[in-house]
């Protein structure tokens, strides 16, 4: 018998949803700790607990685990074209998280990008405001491979001296966009990179130096 969890819905009732994690509470907590760890220590990587249910393509298992951990009824989500075109992906996310799916990236709390090499500019997302910088979008790039692309140098909070970071695929102008984004601090988007079974992150507080190819 499949494990279920009760999730609030309208009219004051709750409905049982099949659990995306084998142990919904502890697995989600473990994923949350992993995400918070990499946000606090930019450029590091942490293992993720995978969902017990295989998500529909092109949503990757790591991206699904992050979504089930961070998304809820109060977090509007934007999907890139391949994800938005998949009714199965949208049904999976709605069923497991309840998150509203939006068509405008500037209105989203989270953005899921399945084809990072052709993603829209970071400036298209909510940058937050001087009064509420925490309302900016967190952009999640999926299908990442760490350590094989050209590296950038990181500095700032959570980093002792400097650190090297490499991930891909990303667009050709991606790191120039990230440098411009982070110069807005405390405004700007935060970035999460989802690998096969690992996660890394670059908060907007990180200072980035490009290295020569």
Secondary structure, DSSP 8 states (H G I E B T S, - for coil): ---EEEEE-GGG-EEEEE-SSTTHHHHHHHHHHHHHHHHHSTT--EE----SS---TTS-HHHHHHHHHH--TT--EEE-HHHHT-HHHHHHHHHHH---EES-GGG-SEEEES-GGG---GGGS----SS-GGGS-EEEE-S-EESSS--EEEESTT-SS-EEE-EE---TTHHHHHHHHHTTTTSS-EEEEE-SSEEEEE-TT-EEEE---
